């Protein structure tokens, strides 16, 4: 994939206007951060934004400029130093997204298409009431970090796991069964968590065998 600028893509002014609007939305409590992420990604993919460091003056790149526009709407104040920590973090994230959007290594329409798939998946999970979902902006940043280190496009289950908070991925039935088998096995030798007792009873042995059989059935595609 190479970055693409086509007659059908928005102009720079279009992007400026949209960033201004997102800043105003954020000032009213709107969830505009992910919209800013996706807008910057799209613009970078279509060669509207890049990482030239002094593009808009000494030390001012596209990320700095667009962040200024965004926070002008948020704070009704164009002074970039105001809320410096928030500005700096947002500019860093925008810069990260631009770098990602201009990366050519994942094939046609990428990384734009895969990112849109990921965000759509996150939204579907939220609508379905999934637990332990990370904030969509944070989830996207973690996905981008991982994808930038991988020459292969991250897809499927590996992509979906970024929707969840770190360490909070949804367990499968097989995961739960394995945990139970492990606990019961430790119980037979007196090493179960917070329990020094030993239980080698036929019932415990039967439970372990039953759970192992269920794992086998799941591996074979059983329901």
N, C-alpha and C positions, 0 to 999 in steps of 0.2 A: 504494500500500500504506500502511496505517496500522498502528501497533503494535496487537497484539491480546491481550486478556486474556480467556480463555474458561474456563468451568468445567472443561474437560478438561486444562488446562495445569497444570504443577506449581505448588505454592505456594511462597512465599518460603522457608519452612522446608525444603521439599524441596531447593531450590537450595543453601541453607546446608549441609544434610547432605551433598549431593553434593560441594560444594567441600571440606568437611572430609575426605571420603573420598579425594578426589584428592590432597590434601596428604599423607595417609598413604601413598598409592601412590607419590608422588614420593620420599618418604623411603626407600622400599625399592628405588628405582631404576626405577620405572615411568615410562613415557612419558605423563605426565599433562598436559603443557603444552598440547597440541593439544586434549585433552579439556576443559581449562579454557576455552580459546578458544571452543570450540563451545557449551559450557554457558552462558557469558556472552552469546554471541550469541543463543542461543535465548531466554534470560531477557529480554534487552533487546527482542527482537522481540515477546515476549508481554507487554511493559510491566511487567515485574517490576523492572527496573533502569533508572536514568536518570543524568543528569549533574548533578543538583542538588549544589552544592558543599558544603553543610553539612548534609546529610541525616542524618548520624549523629553530629553534633557539629561544632564549629568546624574547618573544613578537611578534614572526613572525608566523602567521597562514597561511592557504592556500590563504585567501583573500589578505593578504599582499604580499605573494610570487607571485601570479598571476598578481597582479597590478604592481609589479616591472617589471615583464616580459613585460607586456603590454606597460608601459611607457618607457621602454628601446627602444622599436621600435619607439614610438612617438617622443622622444626627442634625440635619439641616445646617451643617457646618463643613466647609470644604477644607478646613485645616487638617492636613493629613496626620499631624502629630497628636491630635486629640484621640483619646482612648488608644494610645499607641500600641498597647499589647494586642488588642483586638484587630487593629489595622494590620499589624505585622503578621499575625497568625493567618488572617484572611489572605493577605498578599502572598504569603508562602504557599498556602493551599492553591491559590489561583495559578501560581507559577508551576506548581506540581502538575496541575491539570493541563496546563498549556504544554508542558514537556511531554506528557502522556499523549495528548492529542496530535502532536507533531511527530510521534515515533512511527517509523515505517515498517515495523518488522512482523506484523501479525496478519497481513493479507488484505484483500479488498474490503473496503468499508470499515476496517478496524483501525483503532479500538472503539470507534463510535458505536457500531452495531452491538458489540458485546456488552458495552456499558449500558446501553438502553435496555438490553435484555435483563441485565442484572437489576437495574432500578425498577423495571416492570415486575420482576419476580419479587423484589422486596415489598412493593406496594400490594401485590396479590397476597403475600403472606400476612401483611398487616391487616388487610381486609378480612382475611380468614381467621383472624384472632390468634395468630401464632405467638407463642411466648418467647421471651428472651431475645427479641429482635433488637439489634443495635440501632441507634439513630442512623437514618439513611445516609447522611453526610459522612459520619464517621465510618460507616460500613464501606462507602465508596472509596474513601481515602485508604482504607486498609486493602481493599481490592487492588487499587492502583499501585500501591507499594509492592504488592506481591507480583502483579502482572509485569511491572517494569523489570523485575528480576528473572522473568521466565520468557524464553523465546517462543514457547508454545502458548497458544491461547488457552486461558483457563475457562473451562466450560462445565456444564452439568453440575453434579453434586459438589465438586470442588469450588465452583463459582458460588453456588448457593450458600455454602458455609460462611461466607463473608457477611451474609445478612444478619447473622447472630452475634451477640456480644462475645468477645474473646473468652474462651473457656466455657461458653454456655451453648454450644451447638446442641441441637436436638438429638437425644439418644434414640437409637432404633430399638425394636423389640429384642433383637439379638444382643445388643449392648447390655440391656437390662438383665437378660438371662445369663450372660457371661458373668456379670457382677454377682448375681445370686449364687451361681455355681462356685465362684471363687470364695465367697463368704462361707458357704456351707462346707466346702473342702477344708478351709482353715479351721472351721469348727470341729472337724473330726480329729484335729491334731492339737487343739487347744490354743490356736492362734487367731481366732476370729476377733474383729475389732472390738475393743472394750469388753472382752470376755475371755477369761482364762480357763473356763470349763471345757471339757472334752465331751463330744457327743458322737458316738459311732453307731448309733441305733439303726435298726433296719429302716425306720422311717426316713431318717436323714439320707441314708445311702440310696433309698428308693427315689427320694426327691432329686438327688444329684443325677441319677440315671435318667429320670424323666425329663429334667431340664436339658440334659445333653441330647436326648432323643429329639426334643423340640428344636434345638439348634440345628441338628442334622436335617430335619424336615424343612426348616427355613432355608438352609443352604441349597436344598434341592428344588426350591421354589414353592414350597408348601405354604398354605395360609392358615 
